[in-house]
Amino acid sequence: MNEISYSDIVLTVETIVFSGTLIVMVWQIWLFRTQLREMAKERHLGAFIELFKILSSDQAREDRKYVYNKLPSQAGPLSKEDFSKAERVWASLDYVGLLIDYGIIPENLVMEMYHEMFIKCWMKLEPHIKYQQKIRGGRYQKYFQKLVERSEKYHKEYYPKEKIEIYPLSKIIHEEEE
């Protein structure tokens, strides 16, 4: 008959306690990871809501309409009004590109909502930004440029048959004749 020694009992208790501690630690790590993921989602959501407010403001929308419909197509010095409106648009989109580049806001969410707008703005602003890059240096508006590259890639992947165009206001809004 096997006798159970005091050292066998201690070893068994130590094994049970160690196993229990290990299980609790694994559970705590899993819980911590879950909490971190939720915090990241909340941070992303907060940043996206702020971005939405910026891009959907009346000022931002009016500036984009101006850029689409009234900004000269050729590069070169702009009037004070043209430059002011164009700069507000490209500066805000450079900011969006920076936020995506550093992972502060989720790229896929922003792309689904805004990729066409980014491309349309670039279609009108590219010659002016290239002109500014010659004056200010090649890094000027680099995040906006990267944002457009991401947008074009996204569009080709998810909406390959849809063409992106800037429609004149006359096609979109029926203005009453006076």
N, C-alpha and C positions, 0 to 999 in steps of 0.2 A: 504494500500500500504506500502511495506517495504521501509524504508529509509536506504540508505547506509551511514554508519557513517565513519568518518575519520579513526577510529581505525580498521574498517573492511577493508578499502583500504590498510592501512599500513600492516595489517596481510596478506592480499593476496599478496602484493608485496614481503613481507618477505618470504612467502612460495615459490613463483616463483623463487626468487633469490637463496634461499636455495636449491631448487630442481635442478636448473641449475648448481650451484656449485657442488652439489653431482654428477651430471652426468659428469661434467668435471673431477672431481677427479677420478671417476671410469674409465673413458677413459684414464687418465694419468697412473693409476695403470696398466691397461691392456697393454698400450704402453710400460711401463717400464718393465713389465714381458716379453713381446715379445723381447725387446732389450736385456735383460739378457739372454734369451734362445739363441739368435743369437750370443751373445758374447761367451757363453759356447760352442756352436758349432764351432765357429772359434778357440777357445782355444783348443778344442779336435782335430780339424783338424790339427792345427799346431803341436800339440804334436804327433799325429799319423804320420804326414809326417816326423818328426824328427826320430821317432821310425823306420819307414820304411827305412830311410837312414842308420841308424845304423845296422839294421838286414840284409839289402841288400848290404852292402858294400862288396867289393871283399875280404877284410880281414875276415869279419864275415863268408862269404860263404866258404872260404878256411878252416877256423878253424872248421866249422861244418863238412865239408867233411872229414877232418882229424879225427875228433872225431868219426864219423860214421864208417870210414873204417880202421883207423890205431891205434886208442887208445886201449890199452889192456882192456880186459873185466873184469879182476880180480881187486879187490880193493888192495890198498897198495901204497907205495911210487911210484911216477911216475918219469920218466926222466924229465930233465929240459924242453925239447921241448914239451913232452906230457902234462906236468903240465901247461905250458904257454898257449898252445892252448885250453886245457880244461877249464882253469880258465877264459880265455877271453869269452868263450861260456857261462859258467854258471854264470859269473858275469853280463853279458849283459841280460841274461834271468831273473836273480834275480831282476835286475833293471826294466824290463818289468812288472814283478809280483808286484813290489812295486807301479809302476805307476797305474796299474789296481786297486790294493787294496785301494789306496787313491782316486780313481775316477778321476784321471788326464787324463786318456785316456779311451774311452768307451770299455768296455770288449767285447761286441758282435762283434764289428768291428775287434778287434785284434784277437779274437777267430776264426772268419770266415777265416781270412787270414793266421793265423800262428799256429792254435792249433795242427796240425799234427807234425809240426816241433818241437814244445815244447815237445811233447810226445816222438818223436824219440830221441831228445837230452837227455831226462831223461832216456830213455831205456839204453843208453850208459854211462851216467854220474852218475846214481844213486849210484852204488857201490863206486865210487870215492868220491862223496859228503858225503855219509854215513861215509866213512873213515875220511874225513875232519871234519865231525861233532864230531867224537870221539876225535879228536885232539883239535879242536877249540871251541867246544860247540854245543849243539843241535839246537841252533837258526841259525846256519850257513846255508845260502841259503834257509831260510824259505819261502821267497817270490817266489822263483823258484819252490819250492815244492808245494806251494799253487796254483801257476800258472798251474802246471801239473794236479793237482786235478780238477781245473776248466776246463782244456782242455779235460780231460777224460770224465767229465760230459757232456760237450758240444758235444763231438764226439758221445757219446752214445745217446744223444737226437736227433741230427740232421743227423748223418751218422751211424746208428747202424749196417748196413750190411757191411760197409767198414772196412777192416783190415788195421792196420797201421804197416808197415814193413820198415826196413832199407834195401834198395837194394844195393848190391855191385856195385861199379862203373862199373865193367865189364858188368853189365846188362844194364846200363844207357848209357854209352859212348862206342862207338866202337873205340878202339884204333888200329891204323894202325900198322901192324907188320913191323919191320925194317929188 
